[in-house]
Amino acid sequence: MYDDNEQDKLGQKILNDEVDFPEDISLAAVSIVMKLLMKNPAKRLGSNSSVDTVQQHPFFKGIDWQALQEKWVKPPEKEKVEKKPKRITRDSGRC
């Protein structure tokens, strides 16, 4: 799929580049993504705690985890979004 050079470039992007988010993404969504993508694994959301820490993040507010586990919840319809991504950095204060 990728040659070694492309894998190296991808690895460097993962390590060094910022994530681009659509302008209309919620603050809770930006927050959880940034916390899950922390470069230091020890600082990632849920890495030093139970799954409850992740489930309690504001992004998941209103989720009935028991209903989800029992498959009582119908998945939402997927929307098509065709907006240009907005660059949000770790230092921008949005997380």
N, C-alpha and C positions, 0 to 999 in steps of 0.2 A: 504494500500500500504506500508506504513512505520509504524513501531511501535514507541512508544514515544522515546525510546533510539536512534533509527536511526534518528529521526527528530531532536533530540538534537545534535547529531553528525553533521548532515547536517548544522544546524544552526551555530554551532561553526566553521565549515569549511568556511561558507559564511562570517562570521565575522572576521576570523583570517588568513585563508590561502590565498596565492597569486594565481593568475590566470596563468595557463600554456597556452602558445600560440605556434602554429607551427612555426618553424624557418623561413618559407617563407612568413609569414603574413606581410602585408605592415605596415609601421609606422603609416599611417593614421588609419588603422583598429585597431591597438593596442591602439592608442590614444583615439579613440571614445569609445572603450569598457571600457578602464580604467576610462574615464571621466563619463561614464554612470554607472559605478559600484562604484563610490566614496562612501565610507562608511557613510560620513556625507551627508544626503539628501540635505542640503542647498548648497553644493558644486557641486552637480551632474550637468552635462551638461543639460541645458534647464530647470532646476528646478526653477530658478528665472527669467526666460525670456520667450519669445515666442518660438514657434516651429521654427522660422527663425534661431535662434541660432544653433539649431541642424542641420537644413538643410544646413547651411553655413559652417559646419565643413568640412575640406579637404577630409574626407572620401567620401563625397557625391559630390565632384567636378565633373562637367559635367552632373549631373542629371537635366533633364528638369522636374521640379516638376509639371508644368501645364500639360505636356503630360502624365505624370504618373497619375495625378488626372483624366484626361479624358480617361484613359485606352488606350492610343495610343501606349504604350510601351510594347513590348513583353518581358516577363521575361527571364533572361539569363538561360542557361543550368547549372545545378548543377554538379560541378566536384567532383570526389571522391578523397579524400586526405587521404593517409595512412602514415603519417609521425609522428615520435615521437615528442610530444610537447616540447617546450623549455620554461623554467621558465623565466618570465620577471616580475620583481618586480616594484612596484610604485617608488622606489628610483633609478631605473636603468637609468633614464634619457631618456627613449625612448618615453615618452608621451609629 
